[in-house]
Amino acid sequence: MREALRRWAPGLAALLAYRRVDLGPDLRAGLAVAAVAIPVGIAYAELAGFRPEVGLYSCVFPLFAYAIFGSSRQLVLGPDAATCAVIASAVAPLAAGDGAAYAALSAELALLTGIICILARFLRLGVLADFLSKPILIGFLNGIAITIVLGQLAKITRIEGTGGHVLHATFDLVLRLGETHPPTLLIALGAFGLMIASGRLLPAFPAAVLAMAGAALAVFLLGLDLAGVKTLGVVPAGLPGVMLVRLDPDALAALVPAAGGLALVSFTSMMLTSRSFASKNGYEVDPDKDFAALGAANVVSALTHGFAISGADSRTAMADAAGGRTHAAALFAAIAVALVLMFLTAPLRYVPVAALGAVLVMAGLSLVDLATLRLIARADRAEAVISLLATLGVVVLGATQGILVAVVLALLRFLRMSARPRVEILGRVAGMPGFHALSRHESATAPHGLVIFRFNGPLVFFNAGHFRHALLAATSAEEGAPKAVILDLLPVTEVDVTGLFTLKEVSDALRQRGIALVGAGRQTEWRNWMVTHGFNPDGIDIHPTLRKAVEALAAADTDQSDAGDTKAS
């Protein structure tokens, strides 16, 4: 029973073995997380197009779901900038301004995302955590950051009618800057100032809390709502009930791809967060279990009037910094948010929308990672270009289509790397054992009359032509035809039928030129592959190591020389 619990509900298994010594640190961490989650949840609800209470609903019951099924002790789920941007991009065109339809479609999107995540767990697709490369993920998040910042400009200036595509809306807003509402702009600037000052003077205090509280107090004391400053208005008190999510057949064609992309991006970013904190605190997380836990949390969010959520890096960092040790910290945070919903919603009516816009701008700017982009550019300019293309895809096409761009870029990157593995010619370096690439060692020399060829990848249908061309080119580049080519088989992790046919064709072509082709490494494995596919295992000699292959060819060359000398004498 205990083993089954650890397998299917690792969080619950950990909570059942809870230690009293962890109660104090977890309680303090939970309250700290709630202090961040409340203003951020409200701000992200605004970003996704919801009333503020919906953002708080998404910070309560989903956390219980992850605490039961998740494997990370410190990960906190909740509304996330990237997921909220995708929700707005996917749902707004379908809802066409109908608030009830918007809420229903968002719940349907969250439910579909959850179902896809749960199915992915049973298909053991946790490996998708590594699917989006660092450059692509950085580019995607940079694009999300730009769209968030540009999307808030209308809120902090109160220039009406700047909807539509974010670039068009921004251009329109710049042309109409003269229509800026001064009190609204002053509130936003004050919120920015409070957040910047808080970050420098009170780094342990949630800056968003201070900004929203200060702005709400200014509205209340100065009557700024009467001067045209938009506020949240009345926020209903109480916890959400359970609702039945109805799947709209007409919307499925648009929502299923969006849900798939949302599942991939939210899971990938969540695993980056959970793995980093797990590594810091000396434990492991299980990607497959966390895929299911993310799915359960999204299903629960859909059933309790919430929207799709993901791992929240800022709230997870807060839980860790405040000393949170177990899943209970997230539960205490959820309970604190629930208490605010039940008893403390009245002050929220004075929170100005401009202050939320300022909070979202700061959140968007925190997603921008130019330092990592510079490091990527130094390491590989092609990867930096891919990262910039992912950013451009999000900004120009929108968050939903931006996911598709990111996925296509990831696939193209994978195909490029697989279809064109690195090819190396090996030789000896004085004072160093083994064989090394001639291109990386100026003093390396190839064995006389031999080409040692290394193909760093599987030999399969989509790179077999590259293999043939590179190997034949290597033999043609030698001064005088080599006597033999040694193929280093250790990096060749897989071979299919096309690869074996190509190998035979290359062997025949070399034999016609008087060049022998031999292999080194994976001796038993390669012979088994060739026998299984009906090739003659004696057609190509396979030696256990490169050294053995070189020695065997040198011995054969010596024998031939001796035989020639004997015949001549």
Steps between C-alpha positions, in 0.01 A plus 500: 500500500778742595690419180188556288446832677857611427453399138169674432479770769855578619395826658230334710747231607739772617223686684394183683857475630507870595738604777393754762841665479412622148176669608648839596714549187220378272244730664725805465577408139130452424410846629787653301383322185141619556624859533647471150226280351211735581616810308659293223188282467283809465740659251527185288121461502486848350761392241297193406177700480330389824353663806749518793328232708560247220873548539467426872284192433789368289731536803296281738374155401757427226774525764332220695501284185872547443576445869339155467640388165820704451855389573660841569506605863519871425331564166204737523243503220291796400421752228803555280581779256562269205190286554278805553626655178425176314151479655413852390640437152310171456165585660438867416441443124256217575305688768453810281445728801246276676607481869307181575640329191850616595474338845354177358763470227780572748373224730482267199858591405621431855317165504646395164848605612460290814377195309793525254747523791349193670507301175862605451586351839362159399685523169817578701555826317686662788799508265325797336642704788817505291327558166515879486867596507624779725539747210146432374346526847691822572385641166138401566500659846666815366222525243236452769670772707488747211132432429413536871679834533350640180156371597500697826573840349130569443423425868763733640403786264124425479495557126186318389445304180852366448399135461596256226848369424752615758728671245210682333358599840839633613547703182149644542571583865824683416313716250242587768728569797338840533184323624680363809295531821737680745364358832516147360858551380601646836357194681698270270821701548445496877457122491823468299678719753375297795608172340847632416546649848371184665745289302790711627392585856280201592620211281325241717161675468279418196527808281167434325317503837646839586420645156138384501442596863653844450301564181175381662563728798557797268175429315310470829643813664502726194181376337685429178231259383272804474766669287484224239759253632374148427500256792424130544161576650316263727671162535253226604584335830499124549648190346394370157265209465557200276371538145453257215717595203320454169710421195393710202544286185524810283795634702695175536682540168651827626539411869664156473815629322515792744463259792778279361733795463402630842573159654843484336610853589360501854648156574840591356526826694364332815766229484776758457385661825441179695829340389704806594359512854517122538869511404561783745338308786637156419207292375358371172174573320314261270396665168231240423336535842518877475336489156202326661508739798491802267209337316308436824557860610365634170196273514427618855548862391250452217244344737534783755452799267875549443717493189809316378801531729864400510802499729555844647870578527464817712273329754721189504804721563311671782412162656864394487635833630252495790621154603221282362593134528203293379178500298325641807637850428285520185199372695543774762524755217177368347323519838619860550367600155170326581470702823557822305227398257257434781568797729728765348377581148347838589828702475569353156227718349733803521794340318547700177535317170802720422683356802429149370639609166816620674532167685465313171757721328748421777410132475552513124835673536609233748446239226741673261832315509750685284797374702428139408436602139847659489654182640316296235628734228858456622464122503312457171371782279262263320331414832472872579326556165257219583430666836430834329271328248300352788468850650395647166244221452327584828501877444386491138267199499377497860556265795301205362666500160827580678483159666469342156802699383697382804405137438587522129835660585568221752421235237715671237785531748473131586491399131797722418708350780393143417526529123843661510697343786853626552759312293860471618824354364711359781871465559761468773626784721842464660474450874124430492353150498234401249394676181389861467342728240752651259291818485543566873869411537754664271765246596278199428610271219301230325651149483681455167272369230191497725192720546335466841146628449264589785128562435346650816144379473272214396525377141139516381295597196509879544879529537623206293572726202703733720697200631577374146605841370718581804678163504574496127613863518739412784666230290526729197662773709799286586825546308502171319224253560502349853533127536212473745228694678427422864145590602471581873172328590476606866311828428267321253228419753244367251482375142197432284461313170581811296816547705609140440437527125700825495783335691508216245493744208788701649696180566452387137600844367815504709588140408489595130765762578710247689408642842390270782225605742521364854316585821609550861282470810158345564634179345229261619221752462586584141538138397157427650348795313647383169389139550150611603466707182639229274843649424818296485681566831829405338472778243641760739756414766400628845771547765435556873685835517662759275844400627437135413378602154809712432730222625321236289527712185865579572573129551319412176699767316824358644405148397429616145834682488684193627322282246592741224865505609512119512348474154744755361799318645 
